[in-house]
Amino acid sequence: MKKHNFSAGPSVLNQAVLQKASKAVIELDDTGLSILEISHRSQYFNHIITQANLLIRELLNITAEYEILFLQGGASLQFYMSALNFTKTNGTCGYVDTGTWSSKAINEAEKICNTLIVASSKDKNYTYIPKLNFINSKLDYLHLTSNNTIYGTQFHQFPSKIDIGQQNTNIICDMSSDILSRKFDINYFDLIYAGAQKNIGPAGTTIIIVKKDKIKNKNLPTYLSYSTHINKKSLFNTPPVFSIYVCMLTLQWIKEKGGLSKIDEINRKKAKLLYNTIDQSSIFQGIANKADRSIMNVTFKLKEEYKQLESKFNSICMEHGIVGINGHRSIGGYRASIYNALNIESVKLLTDIMKDLNNKL
Ligand SMILES: *Cc1c(COP(=O)(O)O)cnc(C)c1O
């Protein structure tokens, strides 16, 4: 039985995409070769990576000042690489600390520049998105994490550069868990990075969208320089061919579905259904601050007085093929990740189970 996969990452992929990908493992189109066998220098792969590039450009309305790259090393390498490319020694880099991933980004940047935490929600275990005040220091860049996968919070509005006194500061954003989930203005950002395995494809590639004129540091170890990969069009060394192929298929699927406005609408519908169920329940409660709730990762828990229902709820979920809803070990409770490829039917099933458990009390 196909499971309802609510995992945070690697996560659910579209079924039609999986079918095409599985076919290509045996033979890619009519090439007589498996996608796993083709050369990354072949015309076949050139077509795939070009398509993937164009689709990202089209779906996110990306102008010519930006380059799109497919690299390896995950978002985790980008914590270091982004700092390395966007600052010079002794620069000051601003960070908004909204959870585990932001903290990891800060730890890496500390090896390169002077980090300044301009806002943090650590005081309340990262259950909200902090407001930014006017920043007096001149920053080389400001780093944000648009969606906090573990805590279930998300920036619904990005800080106004004018209000925080950083009109000309570069903005770097880790969008690993909400890229391509909603519409946003690309022009606000100078560098975006996102591991593919949350909302785009299988693990193995990381998508980088970078405004090439904003790169400050060019004299770097070859592999760690964005300029290298820009010049070589992501083919400096062997790229993860299969991962990029499945990303391309997913991007095609998003486009066929109606692009980001449609995806945005469906994602909000799914999130609303789940949050309404939580809010109307007498046994469950949400974890994140309501105004900052994520439309991708929904965190909730059983109320203290209903803790004893835990094993019952877990086993009903298991019986119905619902997997991946356990909260991250750092916050406990539950986390339902409802990425693009998760059907609304799966969300309906989960909410029906939650309502049913409530009604049977
Ligand atoms: C998962 C995740 C990461 C880590 O990604 P890797 O590709 O495993 O390095 C970083 N940031 C965010 C927001 C994430 O959700």
The ligand as an SDF file (V2000), in Angstrom:
LIG
                    3D

 15 15  0  0  0  0  0  0  0  0999 V2000
   16.7780   20.4190    5.8070 C   0  0  0  0  0  0  0  0  0  0  0  0
   17.2310   21.7790    5.9450 C   0  0  0  0  0  0  0  0  0  0  0  0
   18.5980   22.1090    5.8880 C   0  0  0  0  0  0  0  0  0  0  0  0
   19.6870   21.0710    5.7360 C   0  0  0  0  0  0  0  0  0  0  0  0
   19.7050   20.6190    4.4480 O   0  0  0  0  0  0  0  0  0  0  0  0
   20.8320   19.5750    3.9110 P   0  0  0  0  0  0  0  0  0  0  0  0
   20.5280   19.5690    2.4590 O   0  0  0  0  0  0  0  0  0  0  0  0
   20.5700   18.2770    4.5950 O   0  0  0  0  0  0  0  0  0  0  0  0
   22.1570   20.1190    4.2310 O   0  0  0  0  0  0  0  0  0  0  0  0
   18.9510   23.4350    5.9990 C   0  0  0  0  0  0  0  0  0  0  0  0
   18.0270   24.3950    6.1510 N   0  0  0  0  0  0  0  0  0  0  0  0
   16.7040   24.1200    6.2140 C   0  0  0  0  0  0  0  0  0  0  0  0
   15.7180   25.2330    6.3910 C   0  0  0  0  0  0  0  0  0  0  0  0
   16.2710   22.8070    6.1170 C   0  0  0  0  0  0  0  0  0  0  0  0
   14.9610   22.5300    6.1760 O   0  0  0  0  0  0  0  0  0  0  0  0
  1  2  1  0
  2  3  1  0
  2 14  2  0
  3  4  1  0
  3 10  2  0
  4  5  1  0
  5  6  1  0
  6  7  2  0
  6  8  1  0
  6  9  1  0
 10 11  1  0
 11 12  2  0
 12 13  1  0
 12 14  1  0
 14 15  1  0
M  END
$$$$
